[in-house]
Amino acid sequence: MDAWQQIDDLIVQGPHVLAVEAIRQAEVCSIQRAFDIFAERCELLRRTRPDAFEAAVKSADLDE
C-alpha cells in the first residue's frame, strides 16, 4: 500500500491528526499546506468514495 492509500484511509476513518502528519511527511511541507491538502483530499474522497465515509460514520456510531 502506498503512502496516499494510507493517507486516504486515515482521512476517511481517522484520526485526522495522523492524516495531516502523514501528508506533511509525504509532501515535506508546512502544517498549513498539509491542512490545505487535507481539505482538498477530503473533497476528492467524498466525491469518489462516499460509501467509505458513510461506513466510517456508522462504525463510529457503533463504538459509542
N, C-alpha and C positions, 0 to 999 in steps of 0.2 A: 504494500500500500504506500503510495507516495505521500508527500507532506500535505498537499492540498486535499487529498481524500480524508486524511486525518483531521485537518482543519475544518473541513466541511462537516464532518461528524461532530466535532466539538461545537460548532455553531448551531447545529440542529439540536443536539442533545444536551449541551452544556458540559461543564461550566464555561461560560463565555470568557472569563478571565484567562483561562488556559488557551482558548482560541486566539485571543488577542496576542498573548505571549508567543504562541506558535507562529502567528503571522509576522510578528517582529523578527523572529529568528529566520523565517523563510525569506523575508524580503529585506532584512537588515535595514530597518527603518525606525523612525521615531515612534513613540507611542501614539501621537496624534495621527500620523499616517496609518498606523496599524488600525486605529479606530475607524478611519475613513474606509480602509479596505474591508474591514469587518462589516461595515454598514452596506457597502456595495455588494459584498458577497452574500449577505443576508437577503437582499432584494433578489439577487440572481437565484438563490436556492429556494426562496418562496415561490418563484415562478416555475422553476424546473423540478423541484422536489416537494411540492406542497403536502403530499401524504406523509413525508418524513417529519415535518413539523407537527402535523396532527397527531402522529403516533407518539412523539416526544411529549406532547401536552397530555395525552391520555395516560401515558406511563407515569408522569409526574403526579397526576390526579390519584392514581392507584397507590402511590407511595405515601400519601398523606393519611 
